Amino acid sequence: MKTVLAGVAAAALAVSSPALAALKVGDKAPDFSAKAALAGKDFDFNLGKALKKGPVVLYFFPAAYTSGCTAEAHEFAEATPEFEKLGATVIGVTAGNVDRIKDFSKEHCRDKFAVAAADKTLVKNYDVALAIKPDWTNRTSYVIAPDGKILLSYTDGNFQGHVTKTMDAVKAYKAAKTK
């Protein structure tokens, strides 16, 4: 019984506590294309193309229609106009419930930002497999500069803080560019 409880406690800790994201600040972000949806409409998202417009806030989340992921989507939706004023594109990416991203983009991303379906290569390249459910993505946020370099790398199972940290990184990038 103690072994089972220890395993459950370790799994809960892995999901809820901060950890280091696989890609570090200064690393080159792997380019990718993915099936995505914005405002309920399908399209193909390409990171390289998005970076030509400015920095990209790339946030991975476990699965559409789960409580934390829905709350995080609402927070990113509320912040998207501010990200856009700063020239940044927001994209949420998940490997969980990918058949539901079209509806999720409309209902919970509130037509403000796109959501993409992560395939195994994308999950591997960004090392964002959820430890307790490897077919899903963990909760990791990146801010990527137009040159493809990672400005922020943040992993935490708790959704709170991801919007603030990514916003601060985009603002710092913008401030440095205007000097």
C-alpha positions as CSV (number, residue, x, y, z in Angstrom):
1,M,0.0,0.0,0.0
2,K,2.8,2.4,0.8
3,T,4.4,1.8,-2.6
4,V,1.1,2.6,-4.3
5,L,0.6,5.8,-2.3
6,A,4.2,6.8,-3.0
7,G,3.6,6.3,-6.7
8,V,0.4,8.3,-6.7
9,A,2.2,11.1,-4.7
10,A,5.1,11.1,-7.2
11,A,2.7,11.3,-10.2
12,A,0.7,14.2,-8.6
13,L,4.0,16.0,-7.9
14,A,5.1,15.5,-11.5
15,V,1.9,17.1,-12.8
16,S,1.6,20.0,-10.4
17,S,5.1,21.2,-9.6
18,P,7.4,23.4,-11.6
19,A,10.0,21.6,-13.7
20,L,12.5,22.7,-16.2
21,A,11.3,22.8,-19.8
22,A,13.4,20.7,-22.2
23,L,14.4,23.6,-24.5
24,K,16.4,26.3,-22.8
25,V,16.5,30.0,-23.3
26,G,18.8,30.8,-26.2
27,D,18.1,27.4,-28.0
28,K,16.8,27.4,-31.5
29,A,13.1,26.4,-31.5
30,P,12.4,23.5,-33.9
31,D,10.3,24.7,-36.9
32,F,7.0,22.8,-37.3
33,S,3.7,22.8,-39.2
34,A,0.5,21.5,-37.6
35,K,-3.2,21.2,-38.3
36,A,-4.8,24.1,-36.3
37,A,-8.1,25.9,-35.8
38,L,-8.9,29.5,-35.2
39,A,-12.5,30.6,-34.5
40,G,-13.6,27.1,-35.4
41,K,-12.0,27.2,-38.9
42,D,-9.3,24.8,-39.9
43,F,-5.9,26.0,-41.2
44,D,-2.3,24.9,-41.3
45,F,-0.1,26.7,-38.8
46,N,3.6,27.1,-39.5
47,L,6.0,28.4,-36.9
48,G,8.5,29.9,-39.4
49,K,5.7,31.8,-41.1
50,A,4.3,33.1,-37.8
51,L,7.8,34.2,-36.7
52,K,8.0,36.5,-39.7
53,K,5.3,38.6,-38.1
54,G,7.0,38.8,-34.6
55,P,7.5,36.8,-31.5
56,V,5.4,33.7,-30.9
57,V,3.9,32.6,-27.6
58,L,3.8,28.8,-28.0
59,Y,2.0,27.2,-25.1
60,F,1.5,23.4,-24.8
61,F,-1.4,22.1,-22.7
62,P,-2.5,18.6,-21.8
63,A,-6.0,18.4,-23.4
64,A,-8.9,20.4,-24.6
65,Y,-12.0,20.5,-22.3
66,T,-10.1,19.7,-19.1
67,S,-10.6,22.2,-16.2
68,G,-7.1,23.6,-16.0
69,C,-6.7,23.8,-19.8
70,T,-10.0,25.5,-20.2
71,A,-9.1,28.1,-17.5
72,E,-5.7,28.6,-19.1
73,A,-7.3,29.1,-22.6
74,H,-9.6,31.7,-21.0
75,E,-6.6,33.6,-19.6
76,F,-4.7,33.5,-22.9
77,A,-7.9,34.7,-24.7
78,E,-8.2,37.7,-22.4
79,A,-4.5,38.5,-22.9
80,T,-4.4,38.0,-26.6
81,P,-5.3,41.6,-27.6
82,E,-2.3,42.8,-25.4
83,F,0.0,40.2,-27.0
84,E,-1.2,41.4,-30.4
85,K,-0.4,45.0,-29.5
86,L,3.1,43.9,-28.8
87,G,3.3,42.1,-32.1
88,A,3.1,38.6,-30.7
89,T,1.2,35.6,-32.0
90,V,-0.4,33.2,-29.5
91,I,-0.8,29.5,-30.3
92,G,-1.9,26.8,-28.0
93,V,-0.8,23.2,-28.8
94,T,-2.1,19.9,-27.5
95,A,-1.7,16.2,-28.2
96,G,-4.8,15.4,-26.1
97,N,-8.3,15.5,-27.5
98,V,-7.0,16.8,-30.9
99,D,-10.4,15.9,-32.5
100,R,-11.9,18.7,-30.4
101,I,-9.6,21.6,-31.1
102,K,-11.9,23.1,-33.7
103,D,-14.7,23.5,-31.1
104,F,-12.2,24.4,-28.3
105,S,-10.8,27.3,-30.4
106,K,-14.3,28.7,-30.7
107,E,-15.7,28.1,-27.3
108,H,-12.8,28.4,-24.9
109,C,-10.1,30.3,-26.9
110,R,-13.0,32.7,-27.7
111,D,-11.9,33.1,-31.3
112,K,-8.9,35.0,-30.1
113,F,-6.0,32.6,-30.8
114,A,-5.3,29.4,-32.7
115,V,-5.0,25.9,-31.2
116,A,-3.0,23.2,-33.0
117,A,-2.8,19.5,-32.8
118,A,0.6,18.1,-31.8
119,D,1.9,15.0,-33.5
120,K,4.5,12.7,-32.0
121,T,7.4,14.4,-33.7
122,L,6.4,17.8,-32.4
123,V,6.0,16.4,-28.9
124,K,9.4,14.8,-29.1
125,N,11.1,17.9,-30.6
126,Y,9.9,20.1,-27.8
127,D,10.1,17.3,-25.2
128,V,6.6,18.1,-23.9
129,A,5.2,14.6,-23.3
130,L,3.1,14.5,-20.1
131,A,4.9,12.1,-17.8
132,I,1.8,10.3,-16.5
133,K,0.1,10.2,-19.9
134,P,2.8,10.3,-22.6
135,D,0.2,10.6,-25.5
136,W,-0.7,14.0,-24.2
137,T,1.4,17.2,-23.8
138,N,2.5,18.7,-20.5
139,R,2.0,22.4,-19.7
140,T,5.0,24.2,-21.1
141,S,5.1,27.8,-22.4
142,Y,7.7,29.2,-24.7
143,V,8.2,32.7,-26.1
144,I,10.2,32.5,-29.4
145,A,11.9,35.5,-31.0
146,P,11.5,36.1,-34.7
147,D,15.0,34.7,-35.2
148,G,13.8,31.4,-33.8
149,K,15.7,31.7,-30.4
150,I,13.8,30.8,-27.3
151,L,13.3,33.8,-25.0
152,L,11.3,32.0,-22.3
153,S,11.0,28.4,-21.4
154,Y,8.6,27.6,-18.6
155,T,7.1,24.3,-17.5
156,D,4.6,24.1,-14.6
157,G,1.6,21.8,-14.3
158,N,-0.4,24.6,-12.7
159,F,-1.8,26.9,-15.5
160,Q,-1.6,30.0,-13.3
161,G,1.5,32.0,-14.1
162,H,1.9,31.0,-17.8
163,V,0.2,34.1,-19.2
164,T,2.0,36.4,-16.8
165,K,5.4,34.9,-17.5
166,T,4.9,34.9,-21.3
167,M,3.6,38.4,-21.3
168,D,6.6,39.6,-19.3
169,A,9.0,37.9,-21.7
170,V,7.3,39.5,-24.8
171,K,7.3,42.9,-23.1
172,A,11.0,42.6,-22.3
173,Y,11.8,41.5,-25.9
174,K,9.8,44.5,-27.2
175,A,11.5,46.9,-24.8
176,A,14.9,45.7,-25.8
177,K,14.1,46.1,-29.5
178,T,13.0,49.7,-29.0
179,K,16.2,50.8,-27.4
